[in-house]
Amino acid sequence: MLGFMNEEAWEKTCESGLVTFYSRSRQKLWTKGETSGNFLRVKEILTDCDNDTLLIKALPDGPVCHTGADTCFNENNEAGIGFLKKLEGVIESRRDAGEKESYTARLLAGGPRKAAKKVGEEAVELAMEAENPDLARFLDEAADLIYHLQVLLAARNLSLDDIGRVLAQRHREALQAK
């Protein structure tokens, strides 16, 4: 979505971790989600080259647009690789859940060691399915591995973005070596 911020909205966003805008028509602050429950939880804030525009990367708690759409630009955030970012938010939200309520909470409570054990088990299961002609089974095992890897990253207070940065750096270095 696109919104306007004044200094007060910026400060509230930074303090609360929830994206807050300034409504020029109502002349007041509003935190996205305060009525709908569909908050935008700040992950990263970037400024443009002129230092006059912000890009706020956030994890949405639900639809972003007032129409019920995932975004105000008719994008779908539910499917494909983009869902992995949403899953990070779900995993993080389970950190404080009771262990009886959530498998993810039990894994996180066990720390990196417990999550790493599951990553190892799932990697072996995926490798065993590599030559199986049953594509659905292979994809199920791949999904299990990625989910457990994301839990392990969360247990280490890391994210897919951290892995992306490492891979991007390796790519740059490989290009420079040519």
TIRO-2110 file (N, C-alpha, C; in Angstrom, 1 decimal):
// TIRO-2110
0.8, -1.2, 0.0, N, 1, A
0.0, 0.0, 0.0, CA, 1, A
0.9, 1.2, 0.0, C, 1, A
0.3, 2.3, -0.2, N, 2, A
1.0, 3.6, -0.2, CA, 2, A
0.3, 4.5, 0.8, C, 2, A
1.1, 5.2, 1.7, N, 3, A
0.5, 6.0, 2.7, CA, 3, A
1.4, 7.2, 3.0, C, 3, A
0.9, 8.1, 3.7, N, 4, A
1.6, 9.4, 4.1, CA, 4, A
2.1, 9.3, 5.5, C, 4, A
3.3, 9.7, 5.8, N, 5, A
3.8, 9.8, 7.2, CA, 5, A
4.3, 11.2, 7.5, C, 5, A
3.9, 11.7, 8.6, N, 6, A
4.6, 12.9, 9.1, CA, 6, A
5.6, 12.4, 10.2, C, 6, A
6.3, 13.4, 10.8, N, 7, A
7.3, 13.0, 11.8, CA, 7, A
6.7, 12.2, 13.0, C, 7, A
5.5, 12.6, 13.4, N, 8, A
4.9, 11.9, 14.5, CA, 8, A
4.6, 10.4, 14.1, C, 8, A
4.1, 10.2, 12.9, N, 9, A
3.8, 8.9, 12.5, CA, 9, A
5.0, 8.0, 12.3, C, 9, A
6.1, 8.7, 11.9, N, 10, A
7.4, 8.0, 11.8, CA, 10, A
7.9, 7.5, 13.1, C, 10, A
7.8, 8.4, 14.1, N, 11, A
8.2, 8.1, 15.5, CA, 11, A
7.4, 7.0, 16.1, C, 11, A
6.1, 7.0, 15.9, N, 12, A
5.2, 6.0, 16.4, CA, 12, A
5.5, 4.7, 15.8, C, 12, A
5.8, 4.7, 14.5, N, 13, A
6.1, 3.4, 13.7, CA, 13, A
7.4, 2.8, 14.3, C, 13, A
8.4, 3.7, 14.5, N, 14, A
9.7, 3.2, 15.0, CA, 14, A
9.5, 2.7, 16.5, C, 14, A
8.7, 3.3, 17.3, N, 15, A
8.6, 2.9, 18.7, CA, 15, A
7.7, 1.6, 18.8, C, 15, A
6.7, 1.5, 18.0, N, 16, A
5.7, 0.4, 18.2, CA, 16, A
6.0, -0.8, 17.3, C, 16, A
6.8, -0.6, 16.2, N, 17, A
7.0, -1.7, 15.3, CA, 17, A
5.8, -1.9, 14.4, C, 17, A
4.8, -1.1, 14.5, N, 18, A
3.6, -1.2, 13.7, CA, 18, A
3.5, 0.0, 12.8, C, 18, A
3.2, -0.2, 11.5, N, 19, A
3.2, 0.9, 10.5, CA, 19, A
2.1, 1.8, 10.9, C, 19, A
2.4, 3.1, 11.1, N, 20, A
1.5, 4.1, 11.4, CA, 20, A
1.6, 5.3, 10.4, C, 20, A
0.4, 5.7, 9.9, N, 21, A
0.4, 6.8, 8.9, CA, 21, A
-0.3, 8.0, 9.5, C, 21, A
-0.2, 9.1, 8.7, N, 22, A
-0.9, 10.3, 9.1, CA, 22, A
-1.9, 10.5, 8.0, C, 22, A
-3.2, 10.6, 8.4, N, 23, A
-4.3, 10.8, 7.5, CA, 23, A
-4.5, 12.3, 7.3, C, 23, A
-4.2, 12.7, 6.1, N, 24, A
-4.3, 14.2, 5.8, CA, 24, A
-5.8, 14.6, 5.7, C, 24, A
-6.7, 13.7, 5.3, N, 25, A
-8.1, 14.0, 5.3, CA, 25, A
-8.7, 14.1, 6.7, C, 25, A
-8.3, 13.2, 7.6, N, 26, A
-8.8, 13.2, 8.9, CA, 26, A
-8.0, 14.0, 9.9, C, 26, A
-6.8, 14.4, 9.4, N, 27, A
-5.9, 15.2, 10.3, CA, 27, A
-5.5, 14.5, 11.6, C, 27, A
-5.2, 13.2, 11.5, N, 28, A
-4.8, 12.4, 12.7, CA, 28, A
-4.0, 11.2, 12.3, C, 28, A
-3.3, 10.7, 13.2, N, 29, A
-2.5, 9.4, 13.1, CA, 29, A
-3.5, 8.2, 13.0, C, 29, A
-3.1, 7.2, 12.2, N, 30, A
-3.8, 6.0, 12.3, CA, 30, A
-2.8, 4.8, 12.1, C, 30, A
-2.9, 3.8, 12.9, N, 31, A
-2.0, 2.7, 12.8, CA, 31, A
-2.8, 1.7, 11.9, C, 31, A
-2.1, 1.2, 10.9, N, 32, A
-2.8, 0.2, 10.0, CA, 32, A
-3.1, -1.0, 10.8, C, 32, A
-4.4, -1.3, 10.8, N, 33, A
-4.9, -2.5, 11.5, CA, 33, A
-5.6, -2.2, 12.8, C, 33, A
-5.6, -0.9, 13.2, N, 34, A
-6.3, -0.6, 14.5, CA, 34, A
-7.7, -0.9, 14.5, C, 34, A
-8.4, -0.9, 13.4, N, 35, A
-9.8, -1.3, 13.4, CA, 35, A
-10.0, -2.7, 12.8, C, 35, A
-9.2, -3.1, 11.8, N, 36, A
-9.4, -4.4, 11.1, CA, 36, A
-8.7, -5.5, 11.8, C, 36, A
-7.6, -5.2, 12.6, N, 37, A
-6.8, -6.2, 13.2, CA, 37, A
-5.7, -6.6, 12.2, C, 37, A
-5.7, -6.1, 11.0, N, 38, A
-4.7, -6.4, 10.0, CA, 38, A
-3.5, -5.5, 10.0, C, 38, A
-2.7, -5.6, 11.1, N, 39, A
-1.6, -4.8, 11.3, CA, 39, A
-0.5, -5.0, 10.3, C, 39, A
0.4, -4.1, 10.1, N, 40, A
1.6, -4.2, 9.3, CA, 40, A
2.8, -4.2, 10.3, C, 40, A
3.5, -5.3, 10.5, N, 41, A
4.6, -5.4, 11.4, CA, 41, A
5.9, -5.1, 10.7, C, 41, A
6.6, -4.0, 11.1, N, 42, A
7.8, -3.5, 10.4, CA, 42, A
8.9, -4.6, 10.5, C, 42, A
9.4, -4.9, 9.3, N, 43, A
10.6, -5.7, 9.2, CA, 43, A
11.9, -4.9, 8.9, C, 43, A
11.7, -3.9, 8.0, N, 44, A
12.8, -3.1, 7.6, CA, 44, A
12.3, -1.8, 7.0, C, 44, A
13.1, -0.7, 7.3, N, 45, A
12.7, 0.6, 6.7, CA, 45, A
13.9, 1.1, 5.9, C, 45, A
13.6, 1.4, 4.7, N, 46, A
14.7, 1.9, 3.8, CA, 46, A
14.3, 3.3, 3.3, C, 46, A
15.3, 4.2, 3.1, N, 47, A
15.1, 5.5, 2.5, CA, 47, A
15.6, 5.6, 1.1, C, 47, A
15.0, 6.4, 0.3, N, 48, A
15.5, 6.6, -1.1, CA, 48, A
16.8, 7.4, -1.1, C, 48, A
17.3, 7.6, -2.3, N, 49, A
18.6, 8.3, -2.5, CA, 49, A
18.5, 9.8, -2.1, C, 49, A
17.3, 10.4, -2.1, N, 50, A
17.1, 11.8, -1.7, CA, 50, A
16.7, 11.9, -0.3, C, 50, A
16.5, 10.8, 0.4, N, 51, A
16.1, 10.9, 1.8, CA, 51, A
14.8, 11.5, 2.0, C, 51, A
13.8, 11.4, 1.0, N, 52, A
12.5, 12.0, 1.2, CA, 52, A
11.4, 11.0, 1.0, C, 52, A
11.7, 9.7, 0.8, N, 53, A
10.7, 8.7, 0.6, CA, 53, A
11.1, 7.5, 1.4, C, 53, A
10.2, 6.8, 2.0, N, 54, A
10.5, 5.6, 2.8, CA, 54, A
9.9, 4.4, 2.1, C, 54, A
10.6, 3.3, 2.2, N, 55, A
10.0, 2.0, 1.8, CA, 55, A
10.0, 1.2, 3.0, C, 55, A
8.8, 0.8, 3.5, N, 56, A
8.7, 0.0, 4.7, CA, 56, A
8.3, -1.4, 4.3, C, 56, A
9.2, -2.3, 4.6, N, 57, A
8.9, -3.7, 4.4, CA, 57, A
8.3, -4.3, 5.6, C, 57, A
7.1, -4.9, 5.5, N, 58, A
6.4, -5.3, 6.7, CA, 58, A
5.7, -6.6, 6.5, C, 58, A
5.4, -7.3, 7.6, N, 59, A
4.7, -8.6, 7.5, CA, 59, A
3.2, -8.2, 7.9, C, 59, A
2.3, -8.5, 6.9, N, 60, A
0.9, -8.2, 7.2, CA, 60, A
0.3, -9.3, 8.0, C, 60, A
-0.6, -8.9, 8.9, N, 61, A
-1.4, -9.8, 9.7, CA, 61, A
-2.6, -10.4, 9.0, C, 61, A
-2.9, -9.8, 7.8, N, 62, A
-4.0, -10.2, 7.0, CA, 62, A
-4.0, -9.4, 5.8, C, 62, A
-5.2, -9.2, 5.1, N, 63, A
-5.3, -8.4, 3.9, CA, 63, A
-4.8, -7.0, 4.2, C, 63, A
-4.1, -6.4, 3.3, N, 64, A
-3.6, -5.0, 3.5, CA, 64, A
-4.7, -4.0, 3.1, C, 64, A
-5.4, -4.2, 2.0, N, 65, A
-6.3, -3.3, 1.4, CA, 65, A
-7.7, -3.3, 2.1, C, 65, A
-8.3, -2.1, 2.2, N, 66, A
-9.6, -2.1, 2.8, CA, 66, A
-10.7, -2.9, 2.0, C, 66, A
-10.3, -3.2, 0.8, N, 67, A
-11.3, -4.1, 0.0, CA, 67, A
-11.2, -5.5, 0.3, C, 67, A
-10.2, -5.9, 1.1, N, 68, A
-10.0, -7.3, 1.5, CA, 68, A
-8.9, -8.0, 0.7, C, 68, A
-8.4, -7.2, -0.3, N, 69, A
-7.3, -7.8, -1.2, CA, 69, A
-6.0, -7.8, -0.4, C, 69, A
-5.1, -8.7, -0.8, N, 70, A
-3.8, -8.8, -0.1, CA, 70, A
-3.0, -7.5, -0.1, C, 70, A
-3.1, -6.8, -1.2, N, 71, A
-2.4, -5.5, -1.3, CA, 71, A
-3.4, -4.5, -2.0, C, 71, A
-3.0, -3.2, -2.0, N, 72, A
-3.8, -2.2, -2.7, CA, 72, A
-3.5, -2.2, -4.2, C, 72, A
-2.5, -3.0, -4.6, N, 73, A
-2.1, -3.1, -6.0, CA, 73, A
-2.5, -4.4, -6.7, C, 73, A
-3.5, -5.1, -6.1, N, 74, A
-4.0, -6.3, -6.6, CA, 74, A
-3.0, -7.4, -6.7, C, 74, A
-2.0, -7.4, -5.8, N, 75, A
-1.0, -8.5, -5.8, CA, 75, A
-1.5, -9.6, -4.8, C, 75, A
-1.1, -10.8, -5.0, N, 76, A
-1.5, -11.9, -4.1, CA, 76, A
-0.2, -12.3, -3.3, C, 76, A
-0.3, -12.2, -2.0, N, 77, A
0.8, -12.5, -1.1, CA, 77, A
0.7, -13.9, -0.6, C, 77, A
-0.2, -14.7, -1.0, N, 78, A
-0.4, -16.0, -0.4, CA, 78, A
0.3, -17.2, -1.0, C, 78, A
0.7, -17.1, -2.3, N, 79, A
1.2, -18.2, -3.0, CA, 79, A
2.7, -18.1, -3.4, C, 79, A
3.2, -19.2, -3.8, N, 80, A
4.6, -19.1, -4.3, CA, 80, A
5.6, -18.8, -3.3, C, 80, A
6.7, -18.3, -3.8, N, 81, A
7.9, -18.0, -2.9, CA, 81, A
7.6, -16.9, -1.9, C, 81, A
6.6, -16.0, -2.3, N, 82, A
6.3, -14.9, -1.4, CA, 82, A
5.7, -15.4, -0.1, C, 82, A
5.1, -16.6, -0.1, N, 83, A
4.5, -17.2, 1.1, CA, 83, A
5.5, -17.5, 2.1, C, 83, A
6.8, -17.7, 1.7, N, 84, A
7.8, -18.0, 2.7, CA, 84, A
8.0, -16.9, 3.6, C, 84, A
7.9, -15.6, 3.2, N, 85, A
8.0, -14.5, 4.0, CA, 85, A
6.8, -14.4, 5.0, C, 85, A
5.6, -14.7, 4.5, N, 86, A
4.5, -14.8, 5.4, CA, 86, A
4.7, -15.9, 6.5, C, 86, A
5.2, -17.0, 6.1, N, 87, A
5.5, -18.1, 7.0, CA, 87, A
6.5, -17.7, 8.1, C, 87, A
7.4, -16.9, 7.7, N, 88, A
8.4, -16.4, 8.8, CA, 88, A
7.6, -15.6, 9.9, C, 88, A
6.6, -14.8, 9.5, N, 89, A
5.8, -14.1, 10.5, CA, 89, A
5.0, -15.1, 11.3, C, 89, A
4.4, -16.1, 10.7, N, 90, A
3.7, -17.1, 11.4, CA, 90, A
4.6, -17.8, 12.4, C, 90, A
5.7, -18.2, 12.0, N, 91, A
6.7, -18.9, 12.9, CA, 91, A
7.0, -18.0, 14.1, C, 91, A
7.3, -16.7, 13.8, N, 92, A
7.7, -15.8, 14.8, CA, 92, A
6.5, -15.6, 15.8, C, 92, A
5.3, -15.6, 15.3, N, 93, A
4.2, -15.4, 16.2, CA, 93, A
3.9, -16.6, 17.1, C, 93, A
4.4, -17.7, 16.7, N, 94, A
4.2, -18.9, 17.5, CA, 94, A
5.3, -19.0, 18.7, C, 94, A
6.3, -18.2, 18.6, N, 95, A
7.3, -18.2, 19.6, CA, 95, A
6.7, -18.1, 21.0, C, 95, A
5.7, -17.2, 21.2, N, 96, A
5.1, -17.0, 22.5, CA, 96, A
3.9, -17.9, 22.8, C, 96, A
3.6, -18.8, 21.8, N, 97, A
2.4, -19.7, 22.1, CA, 97, A
2.8, -20.7, 23.0, C, 97, A
1.9, -21.3, 23.7, N, 98, A
2.2, -22.4, 24.6, CA, 98, A
2.6, -23.7, 23.8, C, 98, A
3.5, -24.4, 24.4, N, 99, A
4.0, -25.6, 23.7, CA, 99, A
2.9, -26.6, 23.4, C, 99, A
1.9, -26.7, 24.2, N, 100, A
0.8, -27.6, 24.0, CA, 100, A
-0.1, -27.2, 22.8, C, 100, A
0.0, -25.9, 22.5, N, 101, A
-0.9, -25.3, 21.5, CA, 101, A
-0.2, -25.4, 20.1, C, 101, A
1.1, -25.5, 20.0, N, 102, A
1.7, -25.3, 18.7, CA, 102, A
3.0, -26.2, 18.6, C, 102, A
3.0, -26.9, 17.5, N, 103, A
4.2, -27.7, 17.1, CA, 103, A
5.4, -26.8, 17.0, C, 103, A
5.2, -25.7, 16.3, N, 104, A
6.3, -24.7, 16.1, CA, 104, A
6.8, -24.2, 17.4, C, 104, A
5.9, -23.9, 18.3, N, 105, A
6.3, -23.4, 19.6, CA, 105, A
7.2, -24.4, 20.4, C, 105, A
6.8, -25.7, 20.2, N, 106, A
7.6, -26.8, 20.8, CA, 106, A
9.0, -26.8, 20.2, C, 106, A
9.1, -26.7, 18.9, N, 107, A
10.4, -26.7, 18.2, CA, 107, A
11.2, -25.5, 18.7, C, 107, A
10.6, -24.3, 18.7, N, 108, A
11.4, -23.1, 19.1, CA, 108, A
11.8, -23.2, 20.6, C, 108, A
11.0, -23.8, 21.4, N, 109, A
11.3, -23.9, 22.8, CA, 109, A
12.5, -24.9, 23.0, C, 109, A
12.7, -25.8, 22.1, N, 110, A
13.8, -26.7, 22.2, CA, 110, A
15.1, -26.1, 21.7, C, 110, A
15.0, -24.9, 21.2, N, 111, A
16.2, -24.2, 20.7, CA, 111, A
16.8, -24.7, 19.4, C, 111, A
17.9, -24.1, 19.0, N, 112, A
18.5, -24.5, 17.7, CA, 112, A
18.7, -26.0, 17.5, C, 112, A
19.1, -26.6, 18.6, N, 113, A
19.5, -28.1, 18.5, CA, 113, A
18.3, -28.9, 18.1, C, 113, A
17.1, -28.7, 18.7, N, 114, A
16.0, -29.4, 18.4, CA, 114, A
15.5, -29.2, 16.9, C, 114, A
15.6, -27.9, 16.5, N, 115, A
15.2, -27.5, 15.2, CA, 115, A
16.2, -28.1, 14.2, C, 115, A
17.5, -28.1, 14.5, N, 116, A
18.5, -28.6, 13.6, CA, 116, A
18.3, -30.1, 13.4, C, 116, A
17.9, -30.8, 14.4, N, 117, A
17.7, -32.3, 14.3, CA, 117, A
16.6, -32.5, 13.3, C, 117, A
15.5, -31.7, 13.4, N, 118, A
14.4, -31.9, 12.4, CA, 118, A
14.9, -31.5, 11.0, C, 118, A
15.7, -30.5, 10.8, N, 119, A
16.2, -30.2, 9.5, CA, 119, A
17.0, -31.4, 8.9, C, 119, A
17.8, -32.0, 9.7, N, 120, A
18.6, -33.2, 9.3, CA, 120, A
17.7, -34.3, 8.9, C, 120, A
16.7, -34.6, 9.7, N, 121, A
15.7, -35.7, 9.3, CA, 121, A
15.0, -35.4, 8.0, C, 121, A
14.5, -34.1, 7.9, N, 122, A
13.8, -33.8, 6.7, CA, 122, A
14.7, -33.8, 5.4, C, 122, A
16.0, -33.4, 5.6, N, 123, A
16.9, -33.4, 4.4, CA, 123, A
17.1, -34.8, 3.9, C, 123, A
17.2, -35.8, 4.9, N, 124, A
17.4, -37.2, 4.5, CA, 124, A
16.1, -37.7, 3.8, C, 124, A
15.0, -37.3, 4.3, N, 125, A
13.7, -37.7, 3.7, CA, 125, A
13.6, -37.1, 2.3, C, 125, A
14.0, -35.9, 2.1, N, 126, A
13.9, -35.3, 0.7, CA, 126, A
14.9, -36.0, -0.2, C, 126, A
16.1, -36.3, 0.3, N, 127, A
17.1, -36.9, -0.6, CA, 127, A
16.5, -38.3, -1.0, C, 127, A
15.9, -39.0, -0.1, N, 128, A
15.3, -40.3, -0.5, CA, 128, A
14.2, -40.2, -1.5, C, 128, A
13.5, -39.1, -1.6, N, 129, A
12.4, -38.9, -2.6, CA, 129, A
12.9, -38.3, -3.9, C, 129, A
14.2, -38.0, -4.0, N, 130, A
14.7, -37.3, -5.1, CA, 130, A
14.5, -38.0, -6.5, C, 130, A
14.5, -39.3, -6.5, N, 131, A
14.3, -40.1, -7.7, CA, 131, A
12.9, -40.7, -7.8, C, 131, A
12.1, -40.4, -6.8, N, 132, A
10.7, -41.0, -6.8, CA, 132, A
9.9, -40.2, -7.9, C, 132, A
9.2, -41.0, -8.7, N, 133, A
8.4, -40.3, -9.8, CA, 133, A
7.2, -39.6, -9.2, C, 133, A
6.9, -39.8, -7.9, N, 134, A
5.7, -39.2, -7.3, CA, 134, A
6.1, -37.7, -6.9, C, 134, A
5.8, -36.8, -7.8, N, 135, A
6.2, -35.4, -7.7, CA, 135, A
5.6, -34.8, -6.4, C, 135, A
4.3, -35.2, -6.1, N, 136, A
3.7, -34.6, -4.9, CA, 136, A
4.4, -35.0, -3.6, C, 136, A
4.9, -36.2, -3.6, N, 137, A
5.6, -36.7, -2.4, CA, 137, A
6.9, -35.9, -2.2, C, 137, A
7.6, -35.8, -3.4, N, 138, A
8.9, -35.0, -3.4, CA, 138, A
8.7, -33.6, -2.9, C, 138, A
7.6, -32.9, -3.4, N, 139, A
7.3, -31.6, -3.0, CA, 139, A
6.9, -31.5, -1.5, C, 139, A
6.2, -32.4, -1.0, N, 140, A
5.8, -32.5, 0.4, CA, 140, A
7.1, -32.5, 1.3, C, 140, A
8.0, -33.3, 0.9, N, 141, A
9.3, -33.4, 1.6, CA, 141, A
10.1, -32.2, 1.5, C, 141, A
10.1, -31.5, 0.3, N, 142, A
10.8, -30.3, 0.2, CA, 142, A
10.2, -29.2, 1.0, C, 142, A
8.9, -29.2, 1.1, N, 143, A
8.2, -28.2, 1.9, CA, 143, A
8.5, -28.4, 3.4, C, 143, A
8.5, -29.7, 3.8, N, 144, A
8.9, -30.0, 5.2, CA, 144, A
10.3, -29.5, 5.5, C, 144, A
11.2, -29.7, 4.6, N, 145, A
12.6, -29.2, 4.9, CA, 145, A
12.7, -27.7, 5.0, C, 145, A
12.0, -27.0, 4.1, N, 146, A
12.0, -25.5, 4.1, CA, 146, A
11.4, -25.0, 5.4, C, 146, A
10.2, -25.6, 5.7, N, 147, A
9.6, -25.1, 7.0, CA, 147, A
10.5, -25.3, 8.2, C, 147, A
11.1, -26.5, 8.3, N, 148, A
12.0, -26.7, 9.5, CA, 148, A
13.2, -25.9, 9.4, C, 148, A
13.7, -25.6, 8.2, N, 149, A
14.9, -24.7, 8.1, CA, 149, A
14.5, -23.3, 8.6, C, 149, A
13.3, -22.8, 8.2, N, 150, A
12.8, -21.5, 8.7, CA, 150, A
12.6, -21.5, 10.2, C, 150, A
12.2, -22.6, 10.8, N, 151, A
12.1, -22.7, 12.3, CA, 151, A
13.5, -22.6, 12.9, C, 151, A
14.5, -23.3, 12.3, N, 152, A
15.9, -23.2, 12.7, CA, 152, A
16.4, -21.8, 12.6, C, 152, A
16.2, -21.1, 11.5, N, 153, A
16.6, -19.8, 11.4, CA, 153, A
16.0, -18.9, 12.5, C, 153, A
14.7, -19.1, 12.8, N, 154, A
14.0, -18.3, 13.8, CA, 154, A
14.6, -18.6, 15.2, C, 154, A
15.0, -19.9, 15.4, N, 155, A
15.6, -20.2, 16.7, CA, 155, A
16.9, -19.6, 16.9, C, 155, A
17.6, -19.2, 15.7, N, 156, A
18.9, -18.5, 15.8, CA, 156, A
18.7, -17.0, 15.6, C, 156, A
17.5, -16.5, 15.6, N, 157, A
17.1, -15.1, 15.3, CA, 157, A
17.7, -14.6, 14.0, C, 157, A
17.5, -15.5, 13.0, N, 158, A
17.9, -15.2, 11.6, CA, 158, A
16.6, -15.3, 10.7, C, 158, A
16.8, -14.9, 9.4, N, 159, A
15.7, -15.0, 8.5, CA, 159, A
16.2, -15.4, 7.1, C, 159, A
15.2, -15.6, 6.2, N, 160, A
15.5, -15.9, 4.8, CA, 160, A
16.3, -14.8, 4.2, C, 160, A
16.0, -13.6, 4.7, N, 161, A
16.8, -12.4, 4.1, CA, 161, A
18.3, -12.5, 4.4, C, 161, A
18.6, -13.1, 5.6, N, 162, A
20.0, -13.3, 5.9, CA, 162, A
20.7, -14.3, 4.9, C, 162, A
20.0, -15.3, 4.6, N, 163, A
20.5, -16.3, 3.6, CA, 163, A
20.6, -15.6, 2.2, C, 163, A
19.6, -14.8, 1.9, N, 164, A
19.6, -14.1, 0.6, CA, 164, A
20.8, -13.2, 0.5, C, 164, A
21.1, -12.5, 1.6, N, 165, A
22.3, -11.6, 1.5, CA, 165, A
23.6, -12.4, 1.3, C, 165, A
23.7, -13.6, 1.9, N, 166, A
24.9, -14.4, 1.7, CA, 166, A
25.0, -14.9, 0.3, C, 166, A
23.8, -15.3, -0.3, N, 167, A
23.8, -15.8, -1.7, CA, 167, A
24.1, -14.7, -2.6, C, 167, A
23.5, -13.5, -2.4, N, 168, A
23.8, -12.4, -3.3, CA, 168, A
25.3, -12.0, -3.3, C, 168, A
25.9, -12.0, -2.1, N, 169, A
27.3, -11.7, -2.0, CA, 169, A
28.1, -12.7, -2.8, C, 169, A
27.8, -14.0, -2.6, N, 170, A
28.5, -15.0, -3.3, CA, 170, A
28.4, -14.8, -4.9, C, 170, A
27.2, -14.5, -5.3, N, 171, A
26.9, -14.2, -6.7, CA, 171, A
27.8, -13.1, -7.2, C, 171, A
27.8, -12.0, -6.4, N, 172, A
28.6, -10.8, -6.8, CA, 172, A
30.1, -11.2, -6.9, C, 172, A
30.6, -12.0, -6.0, N, 173, A
32.0, -12.4, -6.0, CA, 173, A
32.3, -13.3, -7.2, C, 173, A
31.3, -14.2, -7.5, N, 174, A
31.5, -15.1, -8.7, CA, 174, A
31.6, -14.2, -9.9, C, 174, A
30.8, -13.2, -10.1, N, 175, A
30.8, -12.4, -11.2, CA, 175, A
32.1, -11.6, -11.3, C, 175, A
32.6, -11.1, -10.2, N, 176, A
33.8, -10.4, -10.2, CA, 176, A
35.0, -11.3, -10.5, C, 176, A
34.9, -12.5, -10.2, N, 177, A
36.0, -13.5, -10.5, CA, 177, A
36.2, -13.8, -12.0, C, 177, A
35.1, -13.5, -12.7, N, 178, A
35.2, -13.9, -14.2, CA, 178, A
36.0, -13.0, -15.0, C, 178, A
END
